[in-house]
Amino acid sequence: MPTDLTIQAQSAKYPVKGPKLQRLTNWLLEQCAVGDHNVSLLLTDDQEITRLNSRYRDKNKPTNVLSFPFAEGADPSFASLPFKELGDIVISLETAQRESIEYQQTLDQRLSWLIVHGMLHLLGYDHERSKSDEKAMFDREKELLNKLNTKRRRAMTKLAINVDHVATIRQARGITEPDPLAAAAICELAGASGIVVHLREDRRHIQDRDVYLLRQTIKTKLNLEMGANKDIIDIALKLKPDLITLVPEKRQELTTEGGLDVVSQMKKIGKVIDKMTAASIPVSIFADPDPRQLEAAQLLGATFVELHTGKYCDVTSDEEQQNEFQLLREAAETASQMGLRVCAGHGLNYRNTAPIAALDTIEELSIGHAIIARAVFTGLDQAVREMLAIIRQADCSL
């Protein structure tokens, strides 16, 4: 974790949410292009910050925030360490609380400003150096706080439910239940913003009947996952779903194994996108977090990319998962900057969804198996609501 948080002051007296402050500080590191650095955040009281202020600044009084850049006075041998240290930010919760009352802010709002202010001091900004330096620091503070406020106001990440697995159970017995149409209706009533179905060439689960009836009955949005197969393309053009997602498809696979290789199939995929665009059907590309694939999707005129989260979900160590998460975060940012709308899905469950949902460049998650599996024990309505609660909590993390 890039932010090491220590709270010395009495937490009961000050309503501080440690994980939220860590996420805010990590977000600031990324915004300031030092996401590969660590920073220490100490929340203390007036007595301790007075001691530090007296020792290091010859001012025997409390202050709101102090910053100690790591580079200043660091042992040269530290340069060989396998990590990068930015420095320490120390905040007095007592002073912060008094100032929040004075400025008619919440404590969270005041702490956000103090962390931004302290971070900029670590990066070399100094409002006491000159008028021009003061303006430069003020302008950068304003820019970062505006970004933060925009992030906090953004629409909640949406949840689309894949009901293929309901159809898989039905097809295992070759009968009429459970019906994916009934499942879709329950998901919508529980708060899902869309329904996803994959009409495969071999029709192993979802059938033609399902997609046509879903088109007539669902009240939110129908996302048709499909391979670039002529038969399926013709059905999509007749069906006119709200969105199609182009995915790779192999008859022998249990589930989709990776993102679509757009780069090697530019001509073929380009023709499909052109047909869908002519029919006013937006296209999403299911892609690995690879900049080359994103560039190809954007070049061909896709509206969305759905980032394949399978590797992030499947790795077994925290370090591997963090590495995969960073790839997804960077890919989501890259795609957004290209003008693509960004979704994500595959393998997400009740343990690993929150970090992905917290990424402000991702607007919708597509989740199926985990929710249907949980529904066996809790019921489908409850399973959907529990996942939505995870997403909403992640959305409120900044």
JOFEN-V334852 format. One record per run of one state. SS is the DSSP state (A for helix, B for strand, O for the rest). FROM is the first residue (numbers start at 1). TO is the last residue. Records with the same first field share a line. If there is no record, write none. Layout:
# JOFEN-V334852
SS = FROM-TO ; FROM-TO
This chain:
# JOFEN-V334852
O = 1-2 ; 8-17 ; 32-36 ; 45-45 ; 58-64 ; 70-75 ; 81-83 ; 103-106 ; 123-130 ; 154-157 ; 163-163 ; 174-179 ; 191-193 ; 199-207 ; 218-221 ; 227-229 ; 240-242 ; 247-262 ; 279-281 ; 288-290 ; 301-303 ; 309-309 ; 315-317 ; 338-340 ; 346-352 ; 358-361 ; 368-368 ; 379-379 ; 396-398
B = 3-7 ; 37-44 ; 65-69 ; 84-92 ; 158-162 ; 194-198 ; 222-226 ; 243-246 ; 282-287 ; 304-308 ; 341-345 ; 362-367
A = 18-31 ; 46-57 ; 76-80 ; 93-102 ; 107-122 ; 131-153 ; 164-173 ; 180-190 ; 208-217 ; 230-239 ; 263-278 ; 291-300 ; 310-314 ; 318-337 ; 353-357 ; 369-378 ; 380-395
